[in-house]
Amino acid sequence: MVPGLKPAEGNSERRSFWQACRAWMRTYGRPRQSLNPAAEHLTTGRSGERRAYEYLCGQGYTIVARNYRQPGAREEIDFIAWEGGELVMIEVKTRGADDWRGPEAGVDADKLRHLRKLAGSYARRHGIARFRLDVLAIEGTLEDAPLIRLHRGKNEAAHAPG
């Protein structure tokens, strides 16, 4: 029996396990994702993206899209922005202070290849010939002042493939 669920009078034997689970979900709702300890990296990533948004706006970027994902694609671009007259795709990587690898380690050649392909698709769809791919690395605790490093031009001003 599901904890906290009181069966209806007289039909406790006839109720299946799944019926009891559905009744429990209707009564108590779905558990929040933050209760899942495996999702801690998602919370860190979301906090890092909020900090990145503030940082990028302070650096003069004009954000036009967040978490852009092409239908059917696994990868996403964290931010799409304009800096001056240049379209910039920004990948944000956040690592805690106790992580021995820097955030940049999360952006390897394979990740860059996927990001370039997705960025090129976005640029073609919007009729833009050139774009730049930046990586924003955030390291440390987000409650304190984390170390933020912006790596501009990780693709050296790529052309959108035609």
Summary of the structure (lengths in Angstrom):
residues: 162
radius of gyration: 22.0
end to end distance: 59.5
largest distance: 71.6
contacts: 420
relative contact order: 0.13
helix: 36%
strand: 25%
